[in-house]
Amino acid sequence: MQQKKLSFGEKVAYGFGDVGCNVLWALTASVTTYFYTNVMGISAATVGIVLLLSRCFDGFSDAIIGILVDRTKSKHGKARAWVLWMIAPFGLACILLFMVPANATEIVKAVYVFLTYNFTVTVVYTALNLPYGTMASLMTRDKDERATLNLFRMTMAPVGQVVVSALTMPLVNRLGGTQKAWIMLSVGYALAGMIMVAICFLGCHERENPLVAANEPAPPLKKSIGAVFQNKYWIIVAFIFIMWGVYVAIDGTMVAYYAQYQLGNNEYMGTLNATEKAAQILSIFVTAPFLHRFGKRKVAMAGSLFFLVGAVLMVMNPFSIPMLAVGNVIRGIGGGAFGLLVYSMLADTIEYGHWYTGVRNEGLLYCASSIGYKVGGGLTNAIIGFVMDASGFDGTLAEIPGSAHDVISTLYLVVPIFVYALIFIGCYFDKLDNIYDDVVSQLEQGKLHERVKKQMASSK
């Protein structure tokens, strides 16, 4: 069955969605921890506990939103409707993050952070990003079109991160470095992000899946959950997402501390992030020619190895800005090649799961992987807070102890090497590429795996 090709404009519009999402993600993953500890004076341990609890709630919200998406019926589609509904809450969440009551006790500040951080990440980001990711599988079923669509997504996504990471510290410093400066900047980020998400909603369209009847009811929840854990390729991809969440949390959280305390200037955060994220954007030109020839799995594995080379170079000369920049460029190209493909790999598990279990559950599969990504990141953020607090770190001090310097360097430079080694191993065992075309061909013929036929026969 010939799949309709997506237009260039629709692919760009889809990419804009992740630009907007990454504005909000970069705020929560990169700068809020620094803001809480160094501007609002909240201890790193308290921030770690708050973030850990928040991620636990976040896991529940992913499951809820995934189930709701699978059961949503509206004139705007199944997942696309949620993109529209979350535009206004997106803007509000950006601003509330930085309106921590300045003169309150640490307990009151912690409660405020817990509530607003959960509103931002647990509610708004989940209800926006999870349906946004699910939307790719509803726009096209062609694996090459999905890969290209996610190339646009993951190539454009770092733009939001680059803007936030490169501009935040310089602009905050020039606006006075006070909490008011952070709030003023958050208003600008909110408006820009809302525009990006609106472009995505207006430019993208869901298409009817010929393999699923228009009025077919969603499968029972118990059956849907069981089907998720029978999908071996989803389990592999979920593991990869957990490891990816760990890396994103470490890199996003520690870069500001590394810039200030190891390099002596917090504005170097922009240099470190911009070199890596710009390389991710350029990685599409490196990745695309190899994708059709070698497939997603091999390219993702090569990207992981490339990342490791860049990470080792950074460890070799950790205080040289040029060497760190070169290492970050190599990390960015490698990590970008992997990141460009991981969502497409996830989308392919939907077709495999449908064929292998007889159950199609886009929203639940996306939410389950998202839970892994967020829980991995949340646990990492909590551990970072506890480890830094144990090292004697205090963001209100002009000088921190040597043990804190050691912890900052280890977390930013060394730990990512082990994380990406595990990502490489996960990609190695994901061999769905080898059978995907045959799986889709059988689905188009109305055929399912033999085990499904046996189960159906035995249930009669």
C-alpha positions in Angstrom: 0.0 0.0 0.0 1.5 3.3 -1.1 1.7 5.9 1.6 1.1 9.5 0.8 4.3 11.6 1.2 4.3 14.4 3.7 4.9 17.9 2.4 8.1 19.8 3.3 5.9 22.4 5.1 4.2 19.8 7.3 7.5 18.3 8.3 8.8 21.8 9.2 5.6 22.5 11.2 6.1 19.3 13.1 9.6 20.3 13.9 8.4 23.6 15.3 6.4 21.7 17.9 9.6 20.3 19.5 11.3 23.7 19.3 8.5 24.9 21.5 8.5 21.9 23.7 12.2 22.2 24.2 12.0 25.8 25.4 9.9 24.5 28.3 12.1 21.4 28.7 15.3 23.4 28.7 14.0 25.6 31.4 13.1 22.7 33.7 16.1 20.6 32.8 18.8 23.1 32.5 18.3 26.4 34.4 15.7 25.9 37.1 18.0 23.9 39.4 20.7 26.6 39.1 18.0 29.2 39.7 16.6 27.5 42.8 20.1 26.9 44.4 22.0 30.0 43.4 19.3 32.7 43.1 16.6 31.6 45.6 19.1 30.0 48.0 17.4 26.6 48.3 19.7 23.7 49.2 20.7 21.2 46.6 19.3 18.3 48.7 15.9 20.0 49.0 15.8 20.6 45.3 16.7 16.9 44.7 13.9 15.7 46.9 11.4 18.0 45.2 12.4 16.9 41.8 12.4 13.2 42.7 8.8 13.4 44.1 7.8 15.4 41.1 9.0 12.7 38.7 7.1 10.1 40.6 3.9 12.1 40.0 5.1 12.7 36.4 5.1 9.0 35.8 1.4 8.7 36.7 0.5 11.6 34.5 2.2 10.0 31.5 0.0 6.9 32.0 -3.1 9.0 32.3 -2.4 11.1 29.3 -1.4 8.1 27.2 -4.7 6.4 28.0 -6.7 9.6 27.3 -5.0 10.1 24.0 -5.9 6.6 22.9 -9.5 7.4 23.8 -9.7 11.0 22.4 -12.1 11.7 19.5 -12.4 15.3 18.3 -12.6 17.3 15.1 -8.9 18.1 15.5 -7.9 14.4 15.7 -6.7 12.0 18.4 -3.4 13.6 19.5 -3.4 16.9 17.6 -6.2 18.2 19.8 -4.0 18.1 22.9 -1.4 20.3 21.2 -4.0 23.0 20.8 -5.4 22.6 24.3 -2.0 23.1 25.9 -0.9 26.3 24.2 -2.2 28.7 26.9 -1.1 26.5 29.9 2.3 26.3 28.3 2.8 30.1 28.6 1.6 30.2 32.2 3.8 27.4 33.3 7.0 29.1 31.9 6.4 32.2 34.1 5.2 30.5 37.3 8.5 28.5 37.5 10.4 31.6 38.5 7.9 33.4 40.7 9.2 31.7 43.9 8.3 33.8 47.0 11.6 35.5 47.7 11.3 36.2 51.4 9.7 32.9 52.4 11.2 30.1 54.5 12.8 27.2 52.7 9.8 25.0 53.4 7.4 27.5 51.8 9.8 27.9 48.8 10.1 24.1 48.5 6.2 23.7 48.5 5.9 26.4 45.8 8.6 24.8 43.7 6.9 21.4 44.1 3.5 22.8 43.0 4.7 24.9 40.1 7.3 22.3 38.9 4.6 19.6 38.9 2.1 21.9 37.1 4.8 22.5 34.4 6.3 19.1 34.0 3.7 16.6 35.3 0.6 18.4 33.8 1.5 20.8 31.0 4.6 19.3 29.4 3.2 15.7 29.6 -0.1 16.7 28.1 1.7 18.5 25.3 4.8 16.5 24.4 3.3 13.0 24.7 0.4 13.7 22.3 2.9 15.6 20.1 5.2 12.5 19.9 2.2 10.2 19.3 1.0 12.4 16.4 4.0 11.3 14.2 2.5 7.7 14.1 -0.9 9.2 13.1 0.5 11.4 10.3 2.1 8.6 8.3 2.8 4.8 8.6 5.6 4.8 6.0 8.8 4.0 7.9 11.0 6.3 5.7 8.6 9.2 6.0 8.5 8.6 9.8 12.3 8.6 9.9 12.4 11.8 7.9 9.7 13.4 10.0 11.7 12.7 13.1 14.8 13.9 11.5 13.1 17.3 11.2 11.9 17.0 14.7 15.2 16.2 16.3 17.2 18.5 14.1 15.0 21.5 14.9 14.4 20.5 18.6 17.8 21.7 19.8 17.0 25.2 18.6 14.9 25.7 21.7 17.6 24.3 23.9 20.3 26.4 22.3 18.3 29.6 22.7 17.6 29.0 26.3 21.1 27.8 27.2 23.0 30.4 25.2 20.9 33.4 26.1 19.7 32.8 29.6 22.8 33.6 31.6 24.0 36.6 29.5 20.6 38.1 29.5 19.9 37.5 33.2 23.3 39.0 34.0 22.6 42.1 31.9 19.1 42.5 33.4 20.6 42.7 36.8 20.9 39.0 37.8 17.9 39.3 40.2 14.8 37.2 40.4 12.9 39.9 38.4 15.4 39.4 35.6 14.6 35.7 35.5 10.8 36.4 35.4 11.1 39.0 32.6 13.1 36.5 30.6 10.5 33.8 31.2 7.8 35.9 29.7 9.7 36.2 26.5 10.3 32.4 26.4 6.6 31.8 27.1 5.5 33.9 24.1 8.0 32.4 21.8 7.2 28.8 22.8 3.4 29.4 22.4 4.0 30.6 18.8 6.0 27.5 18.0 3.4 25.1 19.3 0.6 27.0 17.5 2.6 26.6 14.2 2.8 22.9 14.8 -0.9 22.6 15.4 -1.9 24.6 12.4 0.6 22.9 10.0 0.2 19.2 10.9 -2.7 16.8 10.2 -3.6 13.3 11.3 -4.6 10.8 8.7 -6.9 7.8 9.0 -5.1 4.5 9.6 -6.4 2.0 7.0 -5.6 -0.8 9.4 -7.9 0.4 12.1 -11.6 0.9 11.7 -12.7 4.4 12.2 -15.2 3.5 15.0 -13.2 0.6 16.5 -13.3 0.9 20.3 -10.1 1.2 22.3 -9.0 -2.1 23.8 -9.6 -2.8 27.5 -6.9 -1.1 29.7 -5.7 -4.4 31.1 -5.3 -5.9 27.6 -3.5 -2.7 26.4 -1.0 -2.8 29.3 -0.3 -6.5 28.8 0.4 -5.9 25.1 3.0 -3.2 26.0 5.1 -5.7 28.0 4.8 -8.4 25.3 6.5 -6.1 22.8 10.2 -7.0 23.2 11.3 -4.2 20.9 9.4 -1.6 22.9 11.1 -2.9 26.0 14.5 -2.4 24.4 13.6 1.1 23.2 12.2 1.9 26.6 15.6 1.0 28.2 17.3 3.3 25.7 14.9 6.1 26.6 15.7 5.6 30.3 19.4 6.0 29.6 18.8 9.0 27.4 16.8 10.6 30.2 19.7 10.0 32.5 22.1 11.7 30.1 19.8 14.7 29.4 19.3 15.3 33.1 23.1 15.2 33.9 24.1 17.4 30.9 21.2 19.8 31.4 21.7 20.2 35.1 25.5 20.2 35.4 26.5 22.4 32.6 25.7 25.6 34.5 27.6 24.5 37.5 30.6 23.3 35.4 30.7 26.6 33.6 30.6 28.7 36.9 32.8 26.6 39.2 35.2 24.7 36.9 35.6 27.3 34.1 35.0 30.4 36.3 32.2 32.0 34.3 28.6 30.9 34.2 28.2 32.4 30.7 30.3 29.6 29.3 27.2 27.5 29.8 26.0 29.0 26.5 29.3 28.1 24.7 29.2 24.5 26.0 25.5 24.0 25.1 25.6 25.9 21.9 28.5 23.9 20.4 26.8 20.6 21.2 23.3 21.6 20.2 24.4 23.3 17.0 26.3 20.1 16.0 23.0 18.2 16.7 21.2 20.5 14.2 24.0 19.9 11.6 24.0 16.2 12.2 21.0 15.7 9.8 23.4 16.4 6.9 25.8 13.7 8.3 23.1 11.2 9.2 20.6 11.4 6.3 22.9 10.0 3.5 23.6 6.9 5.6 20.0 6.3 6.9 18.6 4.5 3.8 21.7 2.5 3.2 22.4 1.2 6.7 19.1 1.6 8.6 18.2 3.3 11.9 19.8 0.7 14.2 23.3 0.9 12.7 23.3 4.7 12.3 22.2 5.0 16.0 25.0 2.7 17.1 27.5 4.7 15.1 26.2 7.9 16.6 26.6 6.5 20.1 30.2 5.6 19.4 30.9 9.0 18.0 29.5 10.6 21.1 31.9 8.5 23.2 34.8 9.8 21.2 33.9 13.4 21.9 33.2 12.7 25.6 36.7 11.1 26.0 38.3 14.1 24.3 36.6 16.4 26.9 37.9 14.4 29.8 41.5 14.6 28.4 41.6 18.4 28.7 38.7 19.4 30.9 39.6 23.1 31.4 40.4 24.1 27.8 37.5 25.9 26.2 38.6 25.0 22.7 39.0 21.3 23.5 35.7 21.3 25.3 34.1 22.9 22.3 35.6 20.4 19.9 34.5 17.5 22.2 31.0 18.9 22.4 30.8 19.2 18.6 31.7 15.5 18.3 29.3 14.6 21.1 26.6 16.7 19.4 27.0 15.0 16.0 27.0 11.5 17.6 24.2 12.2 20.1 22.3 14.0 17.4 22.5 11.0 15.0 21.1 8.8 17.8 18.5 11.4 18.9 17.3 11.9 15.3 16.3 8.2 15.1 15.1 7.2 18.6 11.6 8.5 18.2 11.3 6.8 14.8 12.5 3.6 16.4 9.8 4.0 19.0 7.1 4.6 16.4 8.1 1.4 14.6 7.4 -0.6 17.8 3.8 0.4 17.4 3.4 -1.5 14.1 5.4 -4.5 15.6 3.2 -4.5 18.7 0.0 -4.4 16.6 1.2 -7.4 14.5 2.6 -9.4 17.5 -0.2 -8.8 20.0 -3.2 -7.8 17.9 -3.5 -4.6 20.0 -2.8 -1.1 18.7 -2.1 1.4 21.4 0.0 4.4 20.2 -0.7 6.6 23.2 0.2 4.0 25.8 3.4 2.9 24.1 4.5 6.5 23.8 3.6 7.3 27.4 5.3 4.2 28.7 8.6 5.2 27.0 8.1 8.8 28.2 7.7 7.5 31.8 11.1 5.7 31.4 12.7 8.9 30.1 11.3 11.1 32.8 11.8 8.7 35.7 15.4 8.1 34.5 15.9 11.8 34.4 14.1 12.5 37.7 16.1 9.9 39.6 19.2 11.3 38.2 18.3 14.9 39.2 17.5 13.7 42.7 20.8 11.8 42.9 22.7 14.9 41.7 21.1 17.0 44.4 22.0 14.5 47.1 25.6 13.9 45.9 26.3 17.6 45.5 24.9 18.3 49.0 27.0 15.5 50.4 30.1 17.0 48.7 29.6 20.3 50.7 28.2 22.3 47.8 26.3 25.5 48.8 25.2 27.8 46.0 25.2 30.8 48.3 28.9 30.6 49.0 31.5 32.5 47.0 33.9 29.5 47.2 32.9 25.8 47.3 35.1 23.0 48.7 37.4 20.8 46.5 35.1 17.8 47.0 32.3 19.7 45.3 34.6 20.7 42.4 35.4 17.0 42.0 31.7 15.9 42.0 30.8 18.6 39.4 33.6 17.4 37.0 32.7 13.7 37.4 29.0 14.3 36.8 29.4 16.5 33.8 32.4 14.7 32.1 32.7 11.1 33.2 29.2 9.7 33.9 27.9 10.5 30.4 30.5 8.1 29.0 29.0 5.1 30.9 25.5 6.2 30.0 26.1 6.3 26.3 27.9 3.0 26.4 24.6 1.5 27.7 22.7 3.3 25.0 25.0 1.7 22.4 24.3 -1.8 23.9 20.5 -1.1 23.7 20.7 -0.1 20.1 22.8 -3.2 19.3 19.9 -5.5 20.5 17.2 -3.5 18.7 16.9 -5.5 15.5 13.4 -4.5 14.4 14.8 -2.9 11.3 15.4 -6.3 9.9 11.8 -7.4 9.9 9.8 -4.1 9.9 8.9 -4.1 6.2 7.6 -7.7 6.4 5.6 -6.8 9.6 3.9 -3.9 7.8 3.3 -5.9 4.7 1.5 -8.6 6.7 -0.5 -6.0 8.5 -1.6 -4.5 5.2 -2.8 -8.0 4.2 -4.7 -8.3 7.4 -2.3 -10.9 8.8 -1.2 -11.0 12.5 1.4 -13.1 14.2 0.6 -16.8 14.5 0.4 -16.5 18.3 -2.5 -14.0 18.0 -4.4 -16.4 15.7 -3.9 -19.2 18.2 -5.2 -17.0 21.1 -8.2 -16.0 19.1 -9.0 -19.6 18.2 -8.6 -20.8 21.8 -10.9 -18.1 23.1 -13.7 -19.2 20.9 
